[in-house]
Amino acid sequence: MKKAKIAVAYSGGLDTSVIIKWLMNKYNADIITVTGNLGQKKELNGLDKKAYATGAKKVFIKDLTHEFVYEYIFPALKAGALYEQAYPLATALGRPLLAKSLVEVAQMEKATMVAHGCTGKGNDQVRFEVAIAALAPELKVIAPLRVWEFKSREEEILYAKKHNIPVAATVNSPYSIDENIWGTAIECGVLEDPMIEPPPDAYQHTVSPEEAPDSPTLVAINFKEGIPVGLDGKKLDGVELINRLNDIGAKNAIGRIDLVENRLVGIKSREVYEAPAATILYFAHTELERLTLDKAVFHYKYHVAQEYANLIYNGLWFSPLKQALDAFVDETQKSVTGMVKVKLFKGNVTVAGRSSPYSLYDSELATYTNKDKFDHNASEGFIKIYGL
Ligand code: ARG
């Protein structure tokens, strides 16, 4: 009989390393690992060797950063999607792309099963499995963490030792961290107590406001149809632009988010995020919309933003609703071209200027000087009817 093939979403961490061996034993299968680079700072060098050393038959490491930025992050930015008005959705946006890449490899390699390392109480299992079902319903999904015998990390480490699985020394970090170019999510350890302020070692990239420089940093962000295209007037590729804003933002303590959030699976959890570029870009993008969007569109777009954030968070990226909302959002972005100058200072982002060829701000209507063209007398009739 031909050996079964399983494609595994592999990060190189303890869980997915143990998964390789565990699946090999349980299913007598050939394991193909699939790793996506979503622009995280963590090196992926040596990951292929590690996967082979653990027992993988074939290893795929794909750089998905550019696709992630242009096909996932920027649509969410244009929509203004922030989950529960706070979380820029870095992890949630990455999952459908990783799932897509896993499916592509599985189909190419004729694997009939795929596996992931998500836990049984998180959102990520839902995002992975709903995306896989949308793209390739014929694939059987295995979620080892939901079914296997290990009750703790210690038990997994013992299993790894017994089977000569190489595991990094960093497994004793008290936190569970997920990172990509759009942000870092940190949970577990002392962070499980919502009353405890995150200790300094919880933060991976940003300095505290206290440590940030005593003078502000100014950056001008150029947008074209809702997409950031340059900094200080210089054209930049989206990946480079986000990397730079992450660096500048982190130095100025921008983008720390401490959130008690509502998970799809019904529980509240406490997560700490670092997302400097996302924080700056959401702020700047909204400032430009304040200048260029008509009032009715600007107001209506709040609802769409919330709906869009919910569908990303809840794993419905590959859905008709997402496509329909994209069409609406893209229509609104036709005039979102221009420049926003932001001031970064000790954890705060403030606006220091904005301009656009499509600005709807009319100084002759707004001014209180003798240049005023507003018909003050017409207000009387307007108020009379409006107040009826
Ligand atoms: N709470 C976030 C979400 O559901 C992040 C999940 C992963 N977090 C982590 N620290 N491993 O999108």
Boltz pocket constraint, residues with backbone or C-beta under 6 A from the ligand:
constraints:
  - pocket:
      binder: B
      contacts: [[A, 89], [A, 91], [A, 92], [A, 123], [A, 124], [A, 176], [A, 177], [A, 178], [A, 185], [A, 186], [A, 187], [A, 271], [A, 313]]
      max_distance: 6.0
